Amino acid sequence: MKFFSLIFFLILLNQSVLAFQSEPLKIGVVGLTHTHVHWILGREDIGDIEITAIVEPNRELAQRYADQHGYSMDIVFDTMDEMFAAKEVEAVTAFGTIYEHLEVVQKSAPRGIHVMVEKPLAVSLEHALEMKRLAEVHGIHLLTNYETTWYPSNHKAHEIVNSNAIGPLRKIVVHDGHKGPAEIEINSEFLDWLTDPKQNGAGALTDFGCYGANLITWLTKGERPISVFALTQTIKPELYPLVDDEATILLEYPTMQGIIQASWNWPIARKDMHVYGKSGVLYADDATTLRIQENEQVPMESSVLPSLEAPYHDPFSYFKAVIRDEIQEEPMSLSSLENNIIVMEILEAAMQSAKTGQKVYLDD
């Protein structure tokens, strides 16, 4: 009799777990000043997440986006404390300034609420390490979202590198950027803080340099560079008087180099990557196009790749799957805290190098 009672209990427990996993993740959106927020506000309703609250003290901005996306102003709060007191929230996504990421974790982690921030993880390494401490003490997931994380071309490149099809890595060059935030006419709420060194850390170096640091750290399986050297310029001081608009970051590894080219001066927007091995090369030209030449004796092949399978195709599906234990986050994955702490080490060293003109060695 006890055996059958145990079986019945396990069946009920399994049904409860499955029901919980299938329920939408209740998300609070903290901040609307980062225009990547349209990614979640304008996302197709596929039933895996539910926006239960929004925190944005700028009521005019909140109303503007409410008119655009159709949410009720009844779910908009001025502060995180007000949101947490009024609404059930399992996780938050941060779409404010990079400087505000620390406060989001400070308010969320003690409540056991998981956090996903927009890239980069933090405005400084000091902030990042405190965020990491809070996440570990309170047992929450702390993820960082990059557009390039969801590119099939990057994942195929990672697979090829791991297969050793192009030989040991020798050089990775990552290009990211556009004409400039003012030139592409982003809204004033975003432009104001993106060009503020306190709120964003730097200019193009932070805004686009983080992509390359993230991808190179992933491709090298979490290897930290020996040294970092960076050159930054402000080519358009009339538009960006306080921050750089051009940045090149050189990463030294024992047997390879990483080159990150981050710019608000590209004539055409780009997010692409070149990976050179001892014997071959691959080019991730855009989100879906990948070219590979394994060695000099074979022709270059080009392919257009399909979207990644769910939940690896979308940041919010992925966030929900990680939280609900539907998938396990791989060590040093693009969204992982471990990867993004190294990203912050690289960015901090790059900012120091750009100021001093000297190579910066990372401590062991």
C-alpha positions in Angstrom: 0.0 0.0 0.0 2.8 2.4 0.9 4.4 1.6 -2.5 1.3 2.6 -4.4 1.0 5.8 -2.3 4.5 6.7 -3.2 3.9 6.2 -6.9 0.7 8.3 -6.7 2.6 11.1 -4.9 5.4 11.0 -7.5 2.8 11.2 -10.3 1.2 14.2 -8.7 4.6 15.9 -8.1 5.5 15.3 -11.8 2.2 16.8 -12.9 2.7 19.8 -10.7 6.3 20.4 -12.1 5.0 20.1 -15.7 2.1 22.5 -15.0 4.6 25.0 -13.4 6.9 24.8 -16.4 4.1 25.4 -18.8 2.8 28.5 -17.0 4.1 31.8 -18.4 7.0 33.4 -16.6 5.8 36.6 -14.9 8.3 39.3 -15.9 8.7 42.9 -14.7 10.3 45.2 -17.2 12.5 47.7 -15.3 13.2 50.8 -17.4 12.1 51.9 -20.8 15.0 54.2 -21.8 17.0 51.5 -23.6 15.2 51.1 -27.0 16.1 47.4 -27.0 13.0 47.3 -24.8 10.9 47.1 -28.0 12.3 43.5 -28.3 10.1 42.4 -25.4 7.3 44.9 -25.7 6.7 44.1 -29.3 7.3 40.4 -29.1 4.8 38.0 -30.4 2.7 36.5 -27.6 3.6 32.8 -27.7 2.5 32.1 -24.1 5.9 31.6 -22.5 6.2 34.9 -20.7 3.8 37.5 -19.3 4.7 41.1 -18.6 3.0 41.8 -15.3 4.6 45.1 -14.5 6.7 47.9 -15.9 8.9 50.4 -13.9 9.4 53.7 -15.6 9.2 57.1 -13.8 9.0 59.0 -17.1 5.2 58.8 -17.6 5.3 60.5 -21.0 7.7 57.8 -22.2 5.7 55.0 -20.7 2.5 56.4 -22.3 4.2 56.7 -25.7 5.2 53.1 -25.6 1.8 52.1 -24.2 0.2 53.7 -27.2 2.6 51.8 -29.5 2.4 48.4 -27.9 -1.0 48.3 -26.2 -0.2 47.7 -22.6 -2.2 49.3 -19.8 -0.7 52.1 -17.8 -2.2 50.4 -14.7 0.8 48.1 -14.7 3.4 51.0 -14.8 5.1 51.9 -11.5 7.6 54.7 -10.6 9.9 52.4 -8.6 10.8 48.8 -8.2 9.7 48.8 -4.6 6.2 49.8 -5.7 6.2 47.1 -8.4 7.2 44.3 -6.0 4.6 45.4 -3.4 1.8 45.4 -6.0 2.5 42.6 -8.5 3.7 39.0 -8.6 7.0 39.0 -10.4 9.3 36.0 -10.9 12.0 37.7 -13.0 12.9 41.2 -14.3 14.5 42.4 -17.5 16.5 45.6 -17.2 16.1 48.2 -20.0 17.4 51.3 -18.3 20.9 52.7 -18.2 23.9 50.4 -17.6 24.7 52.2 -14.4 21.2 51.2 -13.1 21.9 47.5 -13.5 23.5 47.2 -10.0 20.4 48.7 -8.3 18.1 46.3 -10.2 20.1 43.3 -8.8 20.3 44.9 -5.3 16.5 45.2 -5.3 15.7 41.9 -6.9 18.2 39.4 -5.6 17.2 39.5 -1.9 13.6 38.8 -3.1 14.8 35.7 -5.0 13.9 37.4 -8.3 16.0 36.5 -11.3 17.5 39.2 -13.5 18.4 39.6 -17.2 20.2 42.8 -18.2 20.9 44.2 -21.6 24.6 44.2 -22.6 27.0 44.8 -21.1 26.6 43.3 -17.6 27.6 46.5 -15.8 29.0 50.0 -16.0 32.2 48.9 -14.3 34.0 45.8 -13.0 33.3 47.0 -9.4 29.5 47.0 -10.1 29.8 43.6 -11.9 31.5 41.9 -9.0 28.9 43.2 -6.5 26.1 42.0 -8.8 27.8 38.6 -9.0 28.1 38.4 -5.2 24.5 39.2 -4.8 23.4 36.7 -7.4 25.4 33.9 -5.7 24.4 34.8 -2.1 20.7 34.8 -3.0 20.8 32.0 -5.6 19.3 33.8 -8.6 20.1 33.6 -12.2 21.8 36.7 -13.6 22.0 36.7 -17.4 23.2 39.3 -20.0 21.4 39.7 -23.3 23.2 40.4 -26.6 21.6 40.5 -30.0 24.4 38.4 -31.4 23.7 35.6 -28.9 20.7 34.5 -31.0 22.6 34.5 -34.4 22.7 31.0 -35.9 25.9 32.0 -37.7 27.8 32.5 -34.4 26.6 29.2 -33.0 27.7 27.4 -36.1 31.1 29.1 -35.9 31.3 27.9 -32.3 30.5 24.4 -33.4 33.2 24.4 -36.1 35.8 25.8 -33.8 35.1 23.1 -31.2 35.4 20.4 -33.9 38.9 21.7 -34.8 37.9 21.9 -38.5 40.0 25.0 -39.0 42.7 24.1 -36.5 43.8 25.8 -33.3 42.7 29.5 -33.1 45.1 32.1 -34.2 43.1 35.3 -34.5 39.5 36.4 -34.0 38.3 39.8 -35.3 34.9 41.1 -34.4 33.3 44.2 -36.0 30.3 45.9 -34.4 28.6 49.2 -34.8 26.8 51.7 -37.0 27.0 55.3 -38.1 26.4 56.5 -34.6 23.4 56.8 -32.2 22.8 60.5 -33.1 23.1 59.7 -36.8 20.6 56.9 -36.7 18.3 59.1 -34.7 17.6 57.1 -31.6 15.2 58.7 -29.2 16.4 61.3 -26.8 15.8 59.2 -23.7 18.3 56.7 -25.0 20.8 59.1 -26.5 21.1 61.1 -23.3 22.5 58.3 -21.2 24.3 56.4 -24.0 26.6 59.4 -24.5 27.1 59.9 -20.7 30.3 58.3 -19.4 28.8 57.8 -15.9 25.6 56.1 -17.2 27.2 54.0 -20.0 30.8 53.7 -18.9 32.2 54.9 -22.2 30.9 55.4 -25.7 31.4 53.0 -28.6 33.9 51.1 -26.5 31.2 50.0 -24.1 28.3 50.0 -26.5 29.8 47.8 -29.1 33.1 46.6 -27.6 31.2 44.2 -25.3 30.0 42.1 -28.2 33.5 41.2 -29.3 34.7 40.5 -25.7 31.6 38.2 -25.2 32.1 36.2 -28.4 35.9 35.8 -28.0 35.5 34.7 -24.4 32.9 32.1 -25.6 35.1 30.8 -28.5 38.1 30.5 -26.2 36.1 28.6 -23.6 36.5 31.2 -21.0 40.2 32.0 -21.4 41.1 35.3 -19.9 43.5 37.4 -22.1 47.1 38.0 -20.8 46.8 41.7 -21.7 44.6 44.3 -23.2 45.5 47.3 -25.3 43.0 49.8 -26.6 43.0 52.9 -28.8 39.9 55.2 -28.6 39.1 58.4 -30.5 36.3 60.9 -30.6 36.1 61.7 -34.3 32.9 63.6 -34.0 33.3 65.8 -30.8 30.5 68.0 -31.9 28.1 65.0 -31.4 29.9 63.1 -28.7 31.9 65.5 -26.6 32.1 63.3 -23.5 32.8 59.8 -24.9 34.7 57.9 -27.6 33.0 57.1 -30.9 35.8 54.9 -32.2 37.5 52.0 -30.3 39.9 49.2 -31.2 40.8 46.7 -28.5 43.6 44.2 -28.8 43.6 41.0 -26.7 46.7 39.0 -26.2 46.4 35.2 -25.6 49.2 32.7 -25.3 48.8 31.4 -28.9 46.3 33.8 -30.5 45.0 37.4 -30.7 41.6 38.9 -30.4 40.8 42.2 -32.2 37.6 44.1 -31.3 36.6 46.9 -33.6 33.8 48.9 -32.1 32.6 52.0 -33.9 30.0 54.8 -34.2 31.6 55.6 -37.6 30.8 52.6 -39.8 29.2 53.8 -43.0 27.0 50.7 -42.9 25.8 49.0 -39.7 27.5 45.7 -39.1 27.7 42.8 -36.6 30.1 40.3 -38.0 33.1 38.1 -37.1 36.2 36.6 -38.7 37.7 33.6 -37.1 41.2 32.3 -38.2 42.6 28.9 -37.3 45.9 27.4 -38.1 44.6 25.8 -41.2 41.4 27.5 -42.1 39.1 30.5 -41.7 35.4 31.2 -41.2 33.4 34.4 -41.6 30.1 35.0 -39.8 28.9 37.7 -42.1 25.5 38.4 -40.5 22.9 36.6 -38.3 22.4 33.7 -40.8 25.3 33.7 -43.3 28.4 31.7 -42.7 31.4 31.2 -45.0 34.1 28.6 -44.3 37.3 27.5 -45.9 39.0 24.7 -44.0 42.3 24.9 -45.8 43.9 26.3 -49.0 43.2 23.1 -50.9 39.4 23.4 -50.8 37.1 26.1 -52.0 35.3 28.4 -49.6 31.7 27.3 -48.9 28.8 29.6 -48.0 25.6 28.7 -46.2 22.5 30.4 -45.0 21.4 28.9 -41.7 18.0 28.4 -40.3 16.9 30.0 -37.0 18.1 28.3 -33.8 15.6 25.9 -32.2 13.5 27.1 -29.2 14.3 28.1 -26.5 17.8 29.0 -27.9 16.4 31.4 -30.5 15.1 34.2 -28.3 16.3 35.8 -25.0 13.1 35.6 -23.1 12.3 32.0 -24.0 15.8 31.2 -23.0 15.4 33.1 -19.7 12.3 31.3 -18.9 13.8 27.9 -19.7 16.8 28.5 -17.5 14.7 29.7 -14.6 12.3 26.8 -14.8 15.1 24.2 -15.1 13.9 23.2 -18.6 17.5 23.6 -19.8 20.9 23.9 -18.1 23.0 26.9 -18.9 26.4 25.8 -20.3 29.6 27.0 -18.6 30.8 30.2 -20.3 27.8 30.5 -22.5 27.1 33.9 -24.1 24.5 34.9 -21.5 26.3 33.4 -18.5 27.6 35.4 -15.5 31.0 33.8 -15.8 31.5 34.9 -19.3 30.3 38.4 -18.7 32.5 39.0 -15.7 35.5 38.3 -18.0 33.8 40.7 -20.5 33.8 43.4 -17.8 37.5 42.7 -17.0 38.3 43.3 -20.6 36.3 46.4 -20.9 37.7 47.9 -17.7 41.2 47.1 -18.9 40.5 48.6 -22.3 39.2 51.9 -20.7 42.3 52.1 -18.5 44.6 51.4 -21.5 42.9 54.0 -23.7 43.5 56.6 -20.9 47.1 55.7 -20.3 48.2 54.6 -23.8 49.7 51.5 -22.1 49.1 47.8 -22.4 47.2 46.5 -19.3 48.0 43.1 -17.9 45.2 41.1 -16.2 45.9 39.8 -12.8 45.9 36.0 -12.3 
